[in-house]
């Protein structure tokens, strides 16, 4: 299943979130896969089916 994972810089709540598409069986797996590829200064803000 494809998921749309949105992320933004940590501590910057006014920044626009950016999304990436991730193929994973569950939302939790999608978050784990996205975090593995994002820089450490990014925070995941939402996950939705794509």
N, C-alpha and C positions, 0 to 999 in steps of 0.2 A: 504494500500500500504506500502511496505517496503522501507526505506531510509537508506543510508549509510552516517552517520554523522562523519566527521573527526574533531579532536580537538588536541590541543597542549598546552603547558604551556604559559601563557601570558608573553610577553616580550622576549621570546626565539624563534626568527624566524629561528634559525638553527636547532631546535629540529624536529625530525620526528613526523609527525601527526599520531595519532592513530584513528582508526575508530570503530564505534559501529553501530549495526543495530537497527533501530527504526521502529515500525509500527505506522503510522499516516496517516491521510487523505491528508495533504499538507506538503510541505517543512517547512513552518513556524511552524506547529505543531510538526514536527520532531525535529526542533531546540529547541523548548520549552521543549519537553520531555527529550531530551539529556541534556540540561542545568540543569534540575531539579536533575539529577543523578550524574553530574560531580562535582568534587571539585571546589571551587571558583577560584582557580588559573589557570583554563583551559579556553581556548577560542575556539569557533567553527570556523573552517577554511573553510569548504565546506559541501555541502549536495548534494547527487545524488541519483537517483532511484537505488534500489538494485535488 
